[in-house]
Amino acid sequence: MPESSYDVIVIGSGPGGYVTAIRAAQLGFKTAVVEKDKVGGRCLNYACIPAKAVLRVADVLAEIREADEFGITVNEPTVDFDAVMARRDKVVSTLTGGVSGLFKKNGIDLIEGSGALTGDGGVTVDGTRYDAKTIVLATGSVKRAIPGTQFGGRVIGTEEAWALEALPKTMAVIGSGASGSEIASAYVRLGVQVQLFEALDRVLPSEDADISKLAERGFKKQGLEVHTGTLVSDVVSGENSVTFKYGEQTGEAEWVVIAAGRGPDIEGLGLDDAGVKLDDRGLIEVDGALRTNVAGVYAIGDLVPGPALAHKASDEGIIAIEDAAGLHTHPISYIDIPRATFCAPNVASFGLTEAQAREQGYDVTVGKVQYGAVGAGTVYGDRTGLVKIIGDKQFGELLGGHIVGAKATELIQELVNAKSLEGGYPEVARIIHGHPTMSEALMEAARAADGWLIHG
């Protein structure tokens, strides 16, 4: 096979693209990855990983400040933001270096430059043509401004928010979805005066209403100024600050972060030339195996419908390349993908909210338990967290799980696994859980849904 020919070319090296490439190599395909920026894509370099690195610092800082509750007296800690950013960079370089190492280990070629479909089964990278039997598009997403605003100056997106050179005194965050809530929660705990704006009537509006309520309570306890049901307009970036209006009031902050949504990164991919169809939202149309309407071309991740999550993209990449290899695959149940927000308190969920389940006509049962109902909640200092399980009475099915509180992002996986293995809430209720652990709250919530809560 000529050097310019491959079995598989993946355009994009984020969590969707690099996982696709590694799985392709495992299946014996000669594989190349095209990347126009840095290996690891936006997630590893600018978004998911940098965010969690900074959030971890905020978590540690909060624990130090709460040390007196555990009988430990410490002075008020100070934040060395240069050191925080240096650690952030080290975390990023370690993980991106790991991806580069996996490429070498699996014999995957990295082609640097901007890739595009040729329209006749090939890919061009900055003018050089490459041929492939299978092409996987995995270029992720780009930031979007809210109507009437534009990025520039001190009006930034989420990626720039995690890469500030100095810790500001004030910040305004527009959009309280997962990304906006994480930014606001991190910076307010680092000592920044933060305003969080949400156009809808509650923070984290896609989460269950009970979870949103407790999350907002936690935000306000940290000193976060929350404005729900509020539109921001007249955003003007100056030399040292940004002015804006919200409702009948005016505001000013050193930085305004727009975290109100992203769009597929399809510009320059040559989709029109190749005849790849888009849906009415501008996403690439695919079937359950991630095949586009063009033979041999697949698309995954933020380019296609479903939640814009790194782990979703990774799994889609595996499905796509296994389909290309002729293996049996099955479509993803997108509603059952775990969703995790690493704000404080942690928020995690899967499946239907209570409102969605009722709207869809299920015979709904709800099990709710606060962390304080189990021993670990008191031992570890989080009694206010909540586990909420949504079930179908008729079949004992797990329709959804929702958690707010410490380690929620880890705990949710148990409920996802139970559902995936065709277990229901009665099974979770009768599985023996270690004591004293936070996971006992899941067991008790399942018991509550089944009608026999013990601790509560």
C-alpha positions as CSV (number, residue, x, y, z in Angstrom):
1,M,0.0,0.0,0.0
2,P,1.5,3.4,-1.0
3,E,2.5,5.7,1.9
4,S,-0.3,8.1,0.9
5,S,-2.9,5.3,1.2
6,Y,-4.5,4.0,4.4
7,D,-7.3,1.6,5.4
8,V,-8.6,4.3,7.9
9,I,-8.1,8.0,8.2
10,V,-9.5,9.8,11.2
11,I,-9.9,13.6,11.0
12,G,-9.5,14.9,14.6
13,S,-7.5,13.5,17.5
14,G,-9.8,14.3,20.5
15,P,-11.3,11.6,22.7
16,G,-13.5,10.5,19.8
17,G,-10.7,10.5,17.1
18,Y,-7.8,9.0,19.0
19,V,-9.9,6.2,20.5
20,T,-11.2,5.4,17.0
21,A,-7.7,5.3,15.6
22,I,-6.4,3.0,18.3
23,R,-9.3,0.6,17.9
24,A,-8.8,0.6,14.1
25,A,-5.1,-0.3,14.6
26,Q,-6.1,-3.1,17.0
27,L,-8.3,-4.5,14.2
28,G,-5.4,-4.6,11.8
29,F,-6.1,-1.4,9.8
30,K,-3.3,0.8,8.6
31,T,-4.4,4.0,10.2
32,A,-3.6,7.7,10.2
33,V,-5.0,10.6,12.2
34,V,-5.2,14.2,10.9
35,E,-4.9,17.0,13.4
36,K,-4.7,20.7,12.7
37,D,-3.8,21.7,16.3
38,K,-2.5,19.6,19.2
39,V,-2.8,15.9,19.7
40,G,-5.7,15.2,22.1
41,G,-8.0,17.8,20.5
42,R,-9.9,20.5,22.4
43,C,-10.9,18.2,25.3
44,L,-7.4,17.3,26.4
45,N,-5.8,20.6,25.6
46,Y,-8.4,23.3,26.3
47,A,-11.6,22.0,27.8
48,C,-12.4,18.8,29.8
49,I,-9.0,18.1,31.2
50,P,-7.8,21.7,32.0
51,A,-11.2,22.3,33.5
52,K,-11.0,19.4,35.9
53,A,-7.4,20.3,36.8
54,V,-8.5,23.8,37.9
55,L,-11.6,22.4,39.6
56,R,-9.5,20.0,41.6
57,V,-7.6,23.0,43.0
58,A,-10.8,24.6,44.0
59,D,-11.9,21.4,45.7
60,V,-8.7,21.2,47.7
61,L,-8.9,24.9,48.6
62,A,-12.5,24.4,49.9
63,E,-11.4,21.3,51.9
64,I,-8.7,23.3,53.6
65,R,-11.1,26.1,54.4
66,E,-13.4,23.6,56.0
67,A,-10.7,21.8,58.0
68,D,-11.8,23.3,61.3
69,E,-15.0,21.3,61.1
70,F,-12.7,18.2,61.4
71,G,-10.7,19.6,64.3
72,I,-7.8,20.9,62.2
73,T,-6.8,24.6,62.5
74,V,-5.1,26.2,59.6
75,N,-4.4,29.7,58.5
76,E,-6.4,31.2,55.6
77,P,-4.8,29.7,52.5
78,T,-3.5,31.7,49.6
79,V,-3.8,30.9,45.9
80,D,-0.6,31.0,43.8
81,F,-2.4,31.2,40.4
82,D,0.8,30.8,38.4
83,A,1.4,27.5,40.2
84,V,-2.2,26.5,39.6
85,M,-1.8,27.1,35.8
86,A,1.6,25.3,35.8
87,R,0.0,22.2,37.4
88,R,-2.8,22.5,34.8
89,D,-0.3,22.6,32.0
90,K,1.6,19.6,33.5
91,V,-1.7,17.6,33.7
92,V,-2.4,18.4,30.0
93,S,1.1,17.6,28.7
94,T,1.1,14.3,30.6
95,L,-2.2,13.2,29.1
96,T,-1.5,14.4,25.6
97,G,1.9,12.9,25.7
98,G,0.2,9.6,26.6
99,V,-1.9,9.8,23.5
100,S,1.1,10.4,21.3
101,G,2.7,7.4,22.9
102,L,-0.4,5.3,22.2
103,F,-0.2,6.3,18.5
104,K,3.5,5.1,18.3
105,K,2.7,1.9,20.2
106,N,-0.1,1.1,17.8
107,G,1.7,2.2,14.6
108,I,-0.7,5.1,13.9
109,D,0.6,7.9,11.6
110,L,0.0,11.5,12.7
111,I,-0.6,13.9,9.8
112,E,-0.4,17.5,10.9
113,G,-2.7,19.9,9.1
114,S,-6.3,20.6,8.2
115,G,-8.1,17.7,6.7
116,A,-11.0,17.8,4.2
117,L,-13.0,15.3,2.1
118,T,-12.2,15.4,-1.6
119,G,-15.5,14.2,-2.8
120,D,-14.1,11.1,-4.5
121,G,-13.1,8.9,-1.5
122,G,-10.0,10.8,-0.4
123,V,-8.8,13.3,2.1
124,T,-6.6,16.3,1.5
125,V,-4.4,17.8,4.2
126,D,-3.2,21.3,3.3
127,G,-3.1,20.3,-0.4
128,T,-1.7,16.8,-0.1
129,R,-4.0,14.0,-1.0
130,Y,-4.4,10.8,0.9
131,D,-6.6,7.8,0.1
132,A,-8.5,5.7,2.6
133,K,-11.2,3.0,2.5
134,T,-12.8,4.4,5.6
135,I,-12.8,8.0,6.8
136,V,-14.0,9.0,10.3
137,L,-14.9,12.6,10.9
138,A,-14.2,13.5,14.6
139,T,-13.5,17.3,14.6
140,G,-15.6,18.1,17.7
141,S,-17.2,21.5,18.3
142,V,-16.6,25.2,18.4
143,K,-17.8,27.9,20.7
144,R,-21.0,29.9,19.9
145,A,-21.8,33.4,21.0
146,I,-25.3,34.4,22.3
147,P,-27.4,36.5,20.0
148,G,-26.2,40.1,19.8
149,T,-22.7,39.4,21.1
150,Q,-19.4,38.3,19.7
151,F,-16.2,36.9,21.0
152,G,-13.2,39.2,21.3
153,G,-11.3,41.2,23.8
154,R,-12.5,40.3,27.3
155,V,-15.6,38.4,26.0
156,I,-14.3,34.8,25.9
157,G,-15.5,31.2,25.6
158,T,-15.0,28.3,28.0
159,E,-11.7,27.3,26.6
160,E,-10.1,30.7,27.3
161,A,-11.7,30.8,30.8
162,W,-9.6,27.8,31.8
163,A,-6.4,29.4,30.5
164,L,-6.4,32.9,32.2
165,E,-3.0,34.2,32.9
166,A,-4.0,35.9,36.1
167,L,-6.8,35.4,38.7
168,P,-9.4,38.2,38.1
169,K,-11.3,39.9,40.8
170,T,-14.6,39.7,38.9
171,M,-16.2,37.5,36.3
172,A,-19.6,37.0,34.7
173,V,-20.6,33.7,33.2
174,I,-23.5,33.5,30.8
175,G,-25.1,30.0,30.7
176,S,-25.5,27.7,33.7
177,G,-25.3,24.4,31.9
178,A,-22.5,22.0,32.8
179,S,-19.6,24.1,31.4
180,G,-20.9,27.4,32.8
181,S,-21.6,25.9,36.2
182,E,-18.1,24.4,36.4
183,I,-16.4,27.7,35.5
184,A,-18.5,29.7,38.0
185,S,-18.1,27.1,40.8
186,A,-14.3,26.9,40.3
187,Y,-13.6,30.6,40.2
188,V,-15.8,31.7,43.0
189,R,-14.0,29.2,45.3
190,L,-10.7,30.6,44.1
191,G,-11.8,34.0,45.4
192,V,-13.3,35.6,42.3
193,Q,-16.6,37.6,42.6
194,V,-18.7,35.7,40.1
195,Q,-22.1,36.3,38.6
196,L,-23.8,33.4,36.9
197,F,-26.6,34.1,34.4
198,E,-29.2,31.7,33.1
199,A,-32.0,32.5,30.6
200,L,-34.2,29.6,31.9
201,D,-35.8,29.5,35.3
202,R,-33.1,27.4,37.1
203,V,-29.4,26.5,37.0
204,L,-28.4,23.3,35.2
205,P,-31.8,23.4,33.5
206,S,-31.4,20.0,31.8
207,E,-31.1,18.2,35.1
208,D,-34.0,17.0,37.3
209,A,-35.6,20.0,39.1
210,D,-34.8,18.7,42.6
211,I,-31.2,18.4,41.7
212,S,-31.1,21.9,40.2
213,K,-32.6,23.3,43.4
214,L,-29.9,21.8,45.6
215,A,-27.1,22.7,43.2
216,E,-28.2,26.3,43.2
217,R,-28.4,26.3,47.0
218,G,-24.8,25.0,47.0
219,F,-23.7,27.7,44.6
220,K,-25.1,30.5,46.7
221,K,-23.6,29.1,49.8
222,Q,-20.2,29.5,48.1
223,G,-20.9,33.1,47.4
224,L,-21.9,32.8,43.8
225,E,-24.4,35.4,42.6
226,V,-27.0,33.5,40.6
227,H,-29.5,35.1,38.2
228,T,-32.0,32.8,36.6
229,G,-34.7,33.7,34.2
230,T,-32.3,36.5,33.1
231,L,-31.2,37.6,29.7
232,V,-27.8,39.4,29.2
233,S,-27.6,42.0,26.5
234,D,-25.5,45.0,25.3
235,V,-22.2,43.3,26.0
236,V,-19.4,45.7,25.3
237,S,-15.7,44.8,25.8
238,G,-13.4,47.5,27.0
239,E,-9.6,47.6,27.7
240,N,-9.9,46.4,31.3
241,S,-13.5,45.2,31.7
242,V,-16.8,44.3,30.0
243,T,-20.0,46.1,30.6
244,F,-23.4,44.5,30.0
245,K,-27.1,44.7,30.9
246,Y,-29.3,42.1,32.6
247,G,-32.9,42.9,33.1
248,E,-33.2,46.5,34.2
249,Q,-29.7,46.5,35.7
250,T,-26.2,47.1,34.4
251,G,-23.1,45.1,35.2
252,E,-19.4,45.1,34.8
253,A,-16.7,42.4,35.1
254,E,-13.1,41.9,34.1
255,W,-14.1,38.9,32.0
256,V,-17.4,37.8,30.5
257,V,-17.5,34.1,29.7
258,I,-20.1,32.8,27.2
259,A,-21.0,29.2,28.0
260,A,-24.3,29.0,26.3
261,G,-23.7,26.4,23.7
262,R,-21.4,25.0,21.0
263,G,-21.8,24.0,17.4
264,P,-20.2,21.3,15.2
265,D,-16.8,22.1,13.8
266,I,-17.6,21.4,10.1
267,E,-16.1,24.4,8.4
268,G,-13.5,23.4,5.8
269,L,-14.3,19.7,6.1
270,G,-15.5,19.6,2.5
271,L,-18.9,18.1,3.4
272,D,-20.6,19.8,0.4
273,D,-18.0,18.5,-2.0
274,A,-18.4,15.0,-0.7
275,G,-22.3,15.2,-0.6
276,V,-22.5,14.5,3.2
277,K,-26.0,15.4,4.5
278,L,-26.7,17.6,7.5
279,D,-29.8,17.6,9.6
280,D,-31.9,20.7,10.4
281,R,-29.7,21.6,13.3
282,G,-26.5,21.6,11.2
283,L,-25.3,18.3,12.6
284,I,-24.2,15.4,10.3
285,E,-26.9,12.8,9.7
286,V,-25.8,9.3,10.7
287,D,-27.4,6.0,11.4
288,G,-27.0,3.8,14.4
289,A,-23.6,2.7,13.2
290,L,-22.5,6.3,12.7
291,R,-22.5,5.9,8.9
292,T,-23.2,9.0,6.9
293,N,-25.1,8.9,3.6
294,V,-21.7,8.7,1.8
295,A,-20.2,5.1,1.6
296,G,-17.1,4.7,3.7
297,V,-17.5,8.0,5.6
298,Y,-18.5,8.0,9.3
299,A,-19.0,10.9,11.7
300,I,-18.9,10.8,15.5
301,G,-18.9,13.0,18.6
302,D,-20.1,16.6,18.6
303,L,-20.6,16.5,14.9
304,V,-23.6,14.2,15.2
305,P,-26.8,14.1,17.3
306,G,-26.7,13.1,21.0
307,P,-25.1,14.7,24.0
308,A,-21.9,16.5,23.4
309,L,-19.8,14.4,25.8
310,A,-16.2,13.0,25.4
311,H,-17.1,9.5,26.5
312,K,-20.0,9.4,24.0
313,A,-17.6,10.3,21.2
314,S,-15.2,7.6,22.2
315,D,-17.9,4.9,22.2
316,E,-19.2,6.1,18.9
317,G,-15.7,5.9,17.4
318,I,-15.5,2.3,18.5
319,I,-18.9,1.5,17.0
320,A,-18.0,3.2,13.7
321,I,-14.7,1.4,13.2
322,E,-16.1,-2.0,14.3
323,D,-18.9,-1.5,11.8
324,A,-16.3,-0.7,9.1
325,A,-14.5,-4.0,10.1
326,G,-17.7,-5.9,9.6
327,L,-18.3,-6.6,13.2
328,H,-21.7,-6.7,14.8
329,T,-22.5,-3.4,16.6
330,H,-25.6,-1.8,18.2
331,P,-26.8,1.8,18.4
332,I,-26.2,3.8,21.5
333,S,-29.0,4.5,23.9
334,Y,-28.1,8.1,24.3
335,I,-30.5,8.8,27.2
336,D,-28.6,6.2,29.3
337,I,-25.2,7.8,28.9
338,P,-23.9,9.1,32.2
339,R,-23.8,12.9,32.5
340,A,-21.3,14.5,34.9
341,T,-20.8,18.1,36.0
342,F,-17.8,18.7,38.3
343,C,-19.0,21.8,40.0
344,A,-19.4,21.9,43.7
345,P,-21.6,20.2,44.6
346,N,-21.0,17.5,42.0
347,V,-24.0,16.7,39.8
348,A,-24.4,13.5,37.8
349,S,-27.3,11.8,36.1
350,F,-28.5,9.4,33.5
351,G,-31.9,8.6,31.9
352,L,-35.1,10.4,32.3
353,T,-35.9,13.2,34.8
354,E,-39.1,12.8,36.9
355,A,-40.9,15.3,34.7
356,Q,-39.8,13.5,31.5
357,A,-40.9,10.1,32.8
358,R,-44.3,11.4,33.7
359,E,-44.7,13.2,30.4
360,Q,-43.9,9.9,28.6
361,G,-46.7,8.1,30.5
362,Y,-44.7,5.8,32.7
363,D,-46.2,4.5,36.0
364,V,-43.6,6.5,37.9
365,T,-42.1,5.7,41.3
366,V,-39.5,8.0,42.9
367,G,-36.9,7.1,45.5
368,K,-35.1,10.0,47.2
369,V,-32.5,9.8,50.0
370,Q,-30.3,12.5,51.3
371,Y,-26.6,11.6,52.0
372,G,-27.2,12.3,55.6
373,A,-29.4,9.2,55.8
374,V,-26.3,6.9,55.6
375,G,-23.3,6.9,57.8
376,A,-20.8,8.0,55.3
377,G,-22.6,11.3,54.6
378,T,-22.0,12.3,58.2
379,V,-18.5,10.9,58.5
380,Y,-17.3,12.7,55.4
381,G,-19.1,15.9,56.0
382,D,-21.8,16.0,53.3
383,R,-25.3,15.4,54.7
384,T,-27.0,17.6,52.1
385,G,-26.4,15.6,49.0
386,L,-29.3,13.8,47.4
387,V,-29.8,10.6,45.4
388,K,-33.0,10.5,43.3
389,I,-34.1,7.4,41.4
390,I,-36.8,7.4,38.9
391,G,-38.4,4.0,38.2
392,D,-41.3,2.3,36.4
393,K,-43.6,0.5,38.9
394,Q,-44.9,-2.0,36.4
395,F,-41.5,-3.6,35.5
396,G,-39.2,-2.3,38.2
397,E,-37.2,-0.6,35.5
398,L,-34.6,2.1,36.2
399,L,-35.7,5.0,34.1
400,G,-33.3,7.5,35.5
401,G,-30.8,8.3,38.3
402,H,-29.9,11.8,39.6
403,I,-27.3,12.7,42.2
404,V,-26.1,16.0,43.7
405,G,-23.3,15.9,46.3
406,A,-19.8,14.6,46.9
407,K,-18.5,12.0,44.5
408,A,-21.8,12.1,42.5
409,T,-19.8,11.9,39.2
410,E,-18.4,8.5,40.4
411,L,-21.5,7.2,42.1
412,I,-23.7,7.5,39.1
413,Q,-21.9,4.7,37.3
414,E,-23.4,2.1,39.5
415,L,-26.9,2.9,38.4
416,V,-25.8,3.1,34.7
417,N,-24.2,-0.3,35.0
418,A,-27.3,-1.8,36.7
419,K,-29.5,-0.5,33.8
420,S,-27.0,-1.7,31.2
421,L,-27.0,-5.2,32.7
422,E,-30.9,-5.2,32.6
423,G,-31.2,-4.7,36.4
424,G,-33.9,-2.5,37.9
425,Y,-34.2,-0.6,41.1
426,P,-35.4,-3.7,43.1
427,E,-32.1,-5.3,42.3
428,V,-30.1,-2.3,43.4
429,A,-32.1,-2.3,46.6
430,R,-31.0,-5.8,47.4
431,I,-27.3,-5.6,46.4
432,I,-25.1,-5.6,49.5
433,H,-23.2,-2.3,49.7
434,G,-20.1,-1.7,51.8
435,H,-20.5,0.2,55.0
436,P,-20.0,3.0,55.7
437,T,-19.9,4.3,52.0
438,M,-21.6,6.9,50.0
439,S,-22.8,4.2,47.7
440,E,-25.3,3.0,50.4
441,A,-27.3,6.1,49.5
442,L,-27.9,4.5,46.1
443,M,-29.2,1.4,47.8
444,E,-31.4,3.3,50.1
445,A,-32.9,5.4,47.3
446,A,-33.6,2.2,45.4
447,R,-35.3,0.8,48.5
448,A,-37.3,4.0,48.7
449,A,-38.4,3.6,45.1
450,D,-39.4,0.0,45.9
451,G,-41.4,1.1,49.0
452,W,-39.2,-0.1,51.9
453,L,-36.7,2.6,52.8
454,I,-34.7,1.6,55.9
455,H,-32.7,4.7,56.8
456,G,-35.2,7.5,56.4
